[in-house]
């Protein structure tokens, strides 16, 4: 598949003051890729939007969050897509969040994330994120 035919995806790593990242458990439905697997929140970039606009829309649609003040972490060239991964320091209270996609949200430490099989190359993304560790200096 050449770069011109790849779709664009976007995801966001929320990291809290304990340096844990927020993941969601994908729905377990027939025909859904990676059913019942943990993943980084995100989605597909629509034709008329930028990756920044996409992640704002996806977080509003999926978890009801008005997203501001986030940064680009890295762009990945996967076999099936180009993935724009953002990050944001956030101590979200996940208990009251009403998901419109996925089964639940959970905070993961670096060790927990490494030991969990994830969808869409998320293990590689999180491994890179924890290895870089620049979010440590972003504590408020």
Buried (B, 14 or more C-beta within 10 A) or exposed (E): EEEEEBEBBBBBBBBBEEBBBBBBBBBEEEEEEBEEBBBBBBBEBEEEBEBBEBBBBBBEEBBEBEBEEBEEBBEBEEEEBBBBBBBBBBEBEBEEBEBEBBEEBBBBEBEBBEEBEBBBBBBEBBEEBBEEEEBEEEEE
